[in-house]
Amino acid sequence: LREDPFRGVREQAAAALATIGTPEAQAELRRSLVQPDARVRRRVVEGIATAYEDDVRDLLVKIAGGEPNPAIRSVAIRGLAKYHDPAAREAILDALRSESFRQEVADAERIYARGKKQLPEQVQRELARYRKAPTASEKRRSPGITAGLQASVPLDAPAGGMTFTEAIKAKEAEKK
């Protein structure tokens, strides 16, 4: 994972270690986090995020706050969704406030809708701000992401027996 010159081999090695899931495999993933290719780095973070440990949470918080690649930050944010503590919540909120994200807002909405959990009040405020007045950067990076949403549609719980994703798909079908 750290030595092969071909990125495809390194990606598959990261995926295999994630599947193995032993403490030794997780340790090797953590040692292999420094990768020149973002695709491999993303696979490594995906593998690390499969574990549920305090040190994994801390590493995902660090990645979410410092990784320059938004796709890899998004993987770290998704990995943090299973942690219900202030550090994970703050990292998710920081991502929601960031102007350099792509689909983190949509990912957060889907994560909470899928789990049928209530969105924390701060997250609800950030989502409302995003829906009402996205920044120029958010508009450019996520065109049309909120086009089918109505402000009255709750995103934190199934609406009419449907999850958020199902409701959006139904709304899109109505438009056709």
Backbone bond lengths (Angstrom), bond angles and torsions (degrees), N, CA, C in turn:
res aa  C-N    CA-C-N  psi(-1)  N-CA   C-N-CA  omega(-1)  CA-C   N-CA-C  phi
1 L - - - 1.463 - - 1.527 110.94 -
2 R 1.310 116.31 -32.28 1.464 118.65 -178.39 1.522 112.89 -98.60
3 E 1.320 117.95 -10.38 1.455 118.34 -171.70 1.525 115.22 -119.45
4 D 1.309 118.82 -25.05 1.463 119.52 -175.61 1.525 110.43 -65.77
5 P 1.354 117.23 133.88 1.461 119.42 -178.01 1.539 113.79 -73.75
6 F 1.324 117.82 -18.68 1.461 121.15 -177.00 1.523 109.91 -92.97
7 R 1.332 115.42 122.59 1.467 119.47 -175.86 1.520 112.81 -63.27
8 G 1.332 118.37 -32.50 1.465 120.71 179.68 1.514 112.46 -61.58
9 V 1.305 116.64 -38.39 1.465 121.23 177.60 1.523 109.65 -66.19
10 R 1.330 115.90 -42.21 1.474 119.71 179.85 1.532 110.81 -65.38
11 E 1.341 117.08 -38.91 1.469 119.87 177.43 1.522 110.91 -61.61
12 Q 1.326 116.43 -45.78 1.462 120.07 -179.37 1.524 111.56 -66.29
13 A 1.328 116.06 -36.31 1.469 119.59 177.55 1.524 110.14 -63.48
14 A 1.329 116.99 -41.96 1.470 120.52 178.15 1.523 110.79 -62.91
15 A 1.325 116.63 -43.40 1.465 120.40 179.12 1.528 110.82 -63.52
16 A 1.334 116.44 -40.50 1.467 120.27 179.83 1.529 110.81 -64.91
17 L 1.320 116.81 -42.93 1.466 119.74 178.61 1.527 111.06 -63.29
18 A 1.325 116.79 -38.11 1.469 119.79 177.25 1.522 110.77 -63.18
19 T 1.322 116.42 -40.09 1.464 120.61 179.16 1.523 110.90 -67.04
20 I 1.324 116.81 -40.46 1.469 120.57 178.66 1.525 109.48 -60.78
21 G 1.325 116.86 -49.08 1.457 122.08 170.36 1.515 117.78 70.26
22 T 1.319 118.47 6.18 1.464 119.99 179.03 1.525 109.71 -72.51
23 P 1.322 117.47 163.82 1.473 118.93 175.88 1.534 112.37 -56.80
24 E 1.326 116.65 -36.44 1.465 119.80 178.84 1.524 110.98 -66.15
25 A 1.342 116.98 -40.64 1.468 121.27 178.93 1.532 109.93 -65.60
26 Q 1.328 116.75 -42.27 1.460 120.24 177.73 1.530 111.22 -63.50
27 A 1.329 116.70 -39.36 1.466 120.42 178.61 1.532 110.52 -62.74
28 E 1.324 116.50 -40.68 1.469 119.49 178.86 1.530 110.81 -66.83
29 L 1.308 118.11 -37.54 1.463 120.46 175.86 1.528 110.42 -60.99
30 R 1.316 116.80 -44.22 1.468 119.98 -179.96 1.527 111.47 -64.25
31 R 1.336 116.74 -38.95 1.470 120.08 177.94 1.524 111.53 -68.16
32 S 1.324 116.89 -22.02 1.466 121.84 -175.39 1.518 113.38 -99.43
33 L 1.306 117.72 14.29 1.463 121.52 -176.32 1.527 112.82 -64.46
34 V 1.306 117.85 -32.21 1.466 121.02 179.05 1.530 107.56 -79.42
35 Q 1.327 115.58 107.44 1.462 122.92 -177.93 1.520 108.44 -135.40
36 P 1.338 117.85 137.04 1.465 119.22 179.14 1.532 113.31 -71.81
37 D 1.316 117.66 -25.38 1.456 122.21 -177.54 1.528 109.71 -99.62
38 A 1.320 116.31 124.61 1.469 120.90 -177.05 1.525 111.95 -62.74
39 R 1.310 118.44 -31.32 1.471 120.66 179.64 1.522 110.74 -64.55
40 V 1.315 116.21 -39.28 1.464 120.18 178.14 1.523 109.52 -71.13
41 R 1.320 116.78 -43.40 1.460 120.92 178.52 1.524 110.63 -57.82
42 R 1.335 116.11 -40.11 1.459 119.86 178.53 1.525 110.67 -62.59
43 R 1.329 117.04 -44.49 1.476 120.25 178.42 1.528 111.28 -61.78
44 V 1.324 116.05 -39.20 1.458 120.00 179.17 1.533 109.69 -63.57
45 V 1.322 117.29 -45.29 1.482 120.63 179.57 1.531 109.72 -65.23
46 E 1.313 118.21 -39.85 1.471 120.48 175.97 1.519 110.27 -57.53
47 G 1.336 116.45 -43.56 1.463 120.80 179.35 1.509 112.27 -65.28
48 I 1.323 116.41 -43.51 1.463 120.75 178.60 1.529 110.05 -61.32
49 A 1.320 116.47 -39.79 1.471 121.45 -176.35 1.528 113.03 -68.45
50 T 1.321 118.31 -11.85 1.468 119.43 179.25 1.524 111.75 -72.71
51 A 1.329 117.27 -21.81 1.464 120.68 -179.92 1.525 110.09 -84.08
52 Y 1.314 115.48 154.47 1.460 121.21 177.73 1.531 107.68 -122.32
53 E 1.310 115.41 90.13 1.463 122.29 -178.79 1.524 108.35 -144.91
54 D 1.312 115.72 155.72 1.465 119.57 179.89 1.524 112.17 -60.90
55 D 1.344 116.98 -41.02 1.463 118.16 -178.98 1.529 111.31 -69.34
56 V 1.335 117.46 -28.83 1.472 120.44 174.76 1.524 109.16 -67.91
57 R 1.325 116.79 -44.11 1.464 120.30 176.88 1.522 110.69 -56.86
58 D 1.327 116.50 -46.76 1.466 120.32 -179.71 1.526 111.45 -61.17
59 L 1.316 117.06 -41.04 1.464 120.69 178.89 1.527 110.85 -66.95
60 L 1.337 117.39 -41.04 1.466 120.36 178.41 1.529 111.41 -64.93
61 V 1.322 117.37 -36.57 1.472 121.00 175.78 1.526 109.29 -62.25
62 K 1.319 116.17 -43.84 1.466 120.85 179.35 1.533 110.66 -62.86
63 I 1.321 117.15 -43.80 1.466 121.20 179.61 1.525 109.95 -65.46
64 A 1.323 116.99 -44.17 1.468 121.01 -179.48 1.522 111.46 -60.58
65 G 1.313 116.84 -31.41 1.450 120.22 -177.92 1.514 115.24 -92.76
66 G 1.329 117.50 -17.40 1.459 118.29 -173.12 1.510 117.06 -125.89
67 E 1.307 118.24 -12.33 1.466 120.91 -179.06 1.519 109.93 -71.56
68 P 1.336 118.09 129.82 1.463 119.61 -179.61 1.530 114.57 -74.21
69 N 1.323 117.89 -21.86 1.457 121.15 -176.59 1.533 109.95 -88.22
70 P 1.358 118.46 119.53 1.474 120.15 -177.17 1.522 113.65 -64.15
71 A 1.328 118.45 -29.31 1.463 119.80 178.99 1.528 110.77 -67.21
72 I 1.315 116.56 -37.44 1.462 120.42 179.22 1.521 110.21 -74.18
73 R 1.329 117.28 -38.09 1.472 120.18 174.49 1.523 110.05 -59.29
74 S 1.325 116.15 -39.66 1.463 120.69 179.81 1.530 111.12 -62.31
75 V 1.326 116.84 -40.21 1.470 120.81 177.18 1.528 109.81 -61.96
76 A 1.326 116.39 -42.83 1.465 120.07 179.16 1.526 110.90 -63.77
77 I 1.331 116.93 -41.77 1.473 120.88 178.74 1.527 110.48 -62.22
78 R 1.329 116.97 -44.53 1.474 119.30 177.49 1.519 110.56 -60.57
79 G 1.329 116.77 -38.99 1.459 120.30 177.90 1.522 113.04 -64.30
80 L 1.331 116.20 -30.59 1.470 120.74 179.74 1.526 113.08 -76.35
81 A 1.303 118.10 -15.51 1.467 121.24 -175.23 1.523 112.82 -61.10
82 K 1.305 118.30 -24.55 1.470 120.28 -178.57 1.532 113.21 -83.59
83 Y 1.325 116.73 -7.59 1.460 121.11 179.37 1.517 109.88 -96.56
84 H 1.302 116.42 129.44 1.466 121.30 -178.93 1.522 109.38 -111.84
85 D 1.324 114.62 69.75 1.455 119.84 179.14 1.528 109.41 -144.21
86 P 1.319 117.22 165.60 1.469 120.37 -175.44 1.525 114.18 -59.13
87 A 1.327 119.12 -38.10 1.469 120.86 -177.47 1.531 110.69 -63.96
88 A 1.316 117.18 -45.32 1.467 120.85 178.89 1.526 110.23 -65.93
89 R 1.329 116.67 -44.18 1.460 120.16 -179.53 1.532 111.51 -60.79
90 E 1.320 116.90 -42.99 1.463 120.50 -179.95 1.525 111.46 -65.52
91 A 1.323 117.32 -38.36 1.469 119.83 178.20 1.523 110.28 -64.84
92 I 1.329 117.33 -40.64 1.464 121.08 178.29 1.529 110.10 -65.62
93 L 1.331 116.31 -43.35 1.464 119.79 178.68 1.528 111.28 -64.10
94 D 1.326 117.51 -39.57 1.464 120.36 177.04 1.520 110.73 -60.05
95 A 1.332 116.60 -40.33 1.467 119.86 178.15 1.520 110.87 -65.01
96 L 1.331 116.39 -38.91 1.457 119.71 178.98 1.523 111.90 -65.76
97 R 1.327 116.75 -31.69 1.464 121.08 179.48 1.527 112.07 -80.43
98 S 1.304 117.67 -18.31 1.461 122.30 -174.29 1.520 112.05 -68.69
99 E 1.323 115.80 143.22 1.457 120.50 176.21 1.522 111.83 -88.92
100 S 1.311 118.27 -5.74 1.459 120.34 -174.06 1.528 113.24 -103.69
101 F 1.318 117.31 14.83 1.454 118.66 -179.30 1.529 111.96 -90.27
102 R 1.331 116.10 164.45 1.463 120.80 177.67 1.521 109.36 -108.31
103 Q 1.308 117.43 -74.91 1.459 120.77 -174.34 1.523 112.86 -115.87
104 E 1.328 117.92 17.92 1.454 119.70 -177.89 1.530 112.17 -59.09
105 V 1.327 116.86 -38.52 1.460 119.95 179.86 1.527 109.79 -62.64
106 A 1.303 116.18 -48.07 1.467 119.60 179.34 1.521 110.58 -63.97
107 D 1.342 117.56 -39.18 1.458 120.41 178.12 1.524 110.80 -62.02
108 A 1.317 116.91 -45.19 1.463 120.07 -179.94 1.523 110.79 -61.62
109 E 1.329 116.64 -42.20 1.457 119.99 178.76 1.526 110.78 -62.15
110 R 1.322 117.18 -44.76 1.470 120.74 -179.89 1.522 111.10 -65.63
111 I 1.330 117.00 -41.30 1.467 120.38 -179.79 1.520 110.23 -58.58
112 Y 1.323 116.66 -50.05 1.457 120.04 -178.09 1.522 111.79 -70.18
113 A 1.330 117.76 -36.84 1.461 119.91 178.99 1.520 110.13 -66.44
114 R 1.334 116.30 -42.43 1.462 120.62 -179.26 1.519 110.28 -62.09
115 G 1.326 116.73 -40.92 1.454 120.95 -179.50 1.517 113.27 -82.97
116 K 1.328 116.68 -3.93 1.469 122.34 -179.49 1.528 110.98 54.48
117 K 1.331 115.47 37.03 1.457 120.52 178.52 1.518 108.90 -99.25
118 Q 1.303 115.93 153.64 1.450 120.45 176.69 1.521 109.18 -76.29
119 L 1.309 116.50 133.92 1.459 119.93 175.49 1.521 108.91 -70.99
120 P 1.318 117.18 135.21 1.464 118.49 174.92 1.524 109.87 -59.26
121 E 1.319 115.33 152.77 1.462 121.21 -176.27 1.531 112.44 -56.30
122 Q 1.342 117.13 -40.72 1.467 119.95 179.84 1.526 111.61 -62.81
123 V 1.331 116.31 -40.03 1.457 120.32 179.69 1.523 109.95 -66.69
124 Q 1.340 116.00 -40.87 1.461 119.35 177.60 1.524 110.87 -59.08
125 R 1.339 116.91 -41.33 1.471 120.15 178.86 1.526 111.17 -63.77
126 E 1.337 117.35 -42.70 1.468 120.40 179.79 1.532 110.68 -64.25
127 L 1.326 116.55 -41.53 1.463 119.81 179.00 1.522 111.10 -65.66
128 A 1.327 116.55 -40.04 1.468 120.26 178.14 1.529 110.33 -63.86
129 R 1.320 116.69 -42.34 1.458 120.37 177.40 1.527 110.68 -61.72
130 Y 1.309 115.58 -42.82 1.462 120.20 -179.69 1.529 111.04 -63.27
131 R 1.341 116.38 -43.58 1.465 119.69 -179.14 1.525 111.71 -67.03
132 K 1.339 117.13 -37.99 1.467 120.37 -176.28 1.517 113.23 -82.60
133 A 1.320 117.53 -40.51 1.469 119.69 -173.50 1.526 110.81 -145.37
134 P 1.334 117.41 69.34 1.464 118.02 177.86 1.524 110.58 -65.96
135 T 1.313 115.70 147.71 1.464 119.93 177.80 1.524 108.98 -69.77
136 A 1.313 116.30 167.80 1.465 120.42 178.52 1.525 110.64 -60.26
137 S 1.310 116.48 -38.88 1.458 120.87 178.71 1.530 111.13 -64.03
138 E 1.329 116.94 -43.18 1.463 120.53 179.05 1.522 111.00 -63.66
139 K 1.327 117.15 -40.25 1.467 120.71 178.31 1.520 110.87 -63.37
140 R 1.319 115.98 -42.11 1.457 120.50 -178.23 1.528 111.27 -68.66
141 R 1.326 117.45 -40.38 1.458 121.19 -175.89 1.524 113.41 -81.74
142 S 1.297 117.92 -24.59 1.464 121.47 -176.44 1.520 110.76 -133.00
143 P 1.326 118.63 59.65 1.463 118.88 -178.00 1.526 111.41 -63.91
144 G 1.310 115.15 133.15 1.460 120.68 175.29 1.507 115.57 75.17
145 I 1.341 118.65 4.67 1.459 119.11 -175.79 1.521 112.17 -63.22
146 T 1.321 117.67 -29.89 1.463 119.83 -178.85 1.525 112.22 -110.42
147 A 1.317 117.98 8.67 1.465 120.65 -174.55 1.526 112.67 -57.85
148 G 1.316 117.79 -37.52 1.455 119.72 -176.58 1.511 114.42 -90.95
149 L 1.335 117.97 2.18 1.449 120.46 -177.12 1.517 111.58 -92.44
150 Q 1.288 115.44 140.18 1.454 120.57 172.43 1.524 106.57 -104.80
151 A 1.301 116.72 146.03 1.462 120.34 -177.73 1.521 111.70 -60.02
152 S 1.333 118.25 -26.82 1.455 120.41 -176.84 1.532 113.09 -83.69
153 V 1.321 118.22 -7.31 1.457 120.74 -179.47 1.524 108.92 -80.22
154 P 1.337 118.57 118.12 1.463 119.28 179.53 1.523 109.98 -71.61
155 L 1.333 116.06 135.12 1.457 119.94 -179.07 1.517 112.08 -99.57
156 D 1.307 117.60 -6.72 1.447 120.46 -173.51 1.524 113.47 -96.78
157 A 1.310 118.36 -1.97 1.454 120.86 -178.54 1.519 108.50 -153.35
158 P 1.318 116.45 157.36 1.462 118.00 177.14 1.525 111.27 -58.22
159 A 1.314 116.04 137.35 1.463 121.74 178.46 1.520 107.92 -107.20
160 G 1.303 116.85 123.26 1.456 120.15 179.92 1.526 112.24 60.69
161 G 1.322 116.90 33.25 1.458 120.38 179.62 1.517 114.00 82.51
162 M 1.340 117.85 3.07 1.459 121.00 -179.05 1.521 110.25 -112.98
163 T 1.336 115.00 150.52 1.456 119.38 172.50 1.517 108.07 -76.46
164 F 1.312 116.92 171.72 1.459 122.27 179.05 1.531 110.55 -55.81
165 T 1.328 116.73 -49.23 1.470 120.70 -178.29 1.526 110.96 -60.76
166 E 1.331 117.25 -43.67 1.467 120.77 179.03 1.527 110.72 -63.81
167 A 1.330 116.86 -39.65 1.465 120.48 179.78 1.518 111.32 -64.67
168 I 1.329 117.26 -41.09 1.469 120.85 178.10 1.508 110.49 -64.28
169 K 1.343 117.74 -43.19 1.458 120.69 179.03 1.534 110.86 -63.28
170 A 1.322 117.12 -39.81 1.466 120.58 177.83 1.517 110.45 -64.79
171 K 1.337 116.57 -40.71 1.474 121.01 178.79 1.525 110.40 -62.94
172 E 1.325 117.18 -41.63 1.462 121.33 178.54 1.534 110.93 -65.11
173 A 1.333 116.01 -38.95 1.471 120.01 178.74 1.523 111.24 -64.83
174 E 1.345 116.92 -35.88 1.461 120.91 177.98 1.522 111.81 -63.61
175 K 1.328 116.27 -34.31 1.459 120.69 -178.26 1.532 112.10 -68.89
176 K 1.328 116.88 -25.90 1.478 121.06 -177.89 1.467 111.42 -80.12
